[in-house]
């Protein structure tokens, strides 16, 4: 596609439910990132995929969070047993190579009620 | 863990004023990127600096990469209301993993 696509754009879920957030990166981009952003704040790193290397999961806040990237393309971020503190905008970005720009999707706004 | 601290965290200035945003780390990066984010959108790349001491100008914006490639600054001359947004620096890992680490962000408001 022309840009990074994320779905859904908005998600309201009840506390305790599981959610899946999807990211379609730009075709051919080997690097894919997930970040979390609270209102007006900076980006909190969650996970990084680079080619066929093992992902860097060091930013995942708890074992309720997991992510996978199938076939080096589409990625899914899963949050199990959601909590109210999980409410945020979840941003996905992809990048072609070193020193290249990270292109961001518009994010998924998650609200846990 | 690589950390990038930005200062100030918030900045509210009048149109026409100058300002500087700083991005500091104890880690060395292969390159440093600056992004601007507007409400409801993802961050958009403004510039990438690669060489220690490099200075790049983008109209009224001047970006500098520190000699040791650990810090950077963004200077805006004669700020305009359209400059309002969240400014994020991002360091690219100097190792082979090429991971991008984002700074804490500077929220800029330019008042007409």
Interface residues (C-beta under 8 A of the other chain):
Chain A: X4 X31 X33 X35 X40 X41 X42 X43 X45 X48 X50 X53 X56 X58 X91 X93 X95 X97 X98 X99 X101 X102 X103 X104 X105 X106 X107
Chain B: X1 X6 X30 X31 X33 X35 X40 X41 X42 X43 X44 X45 X48 X50 X86 X88 X90 X92 X97 X98 X99 X100 X101 X102 X103 X104 X105 X107
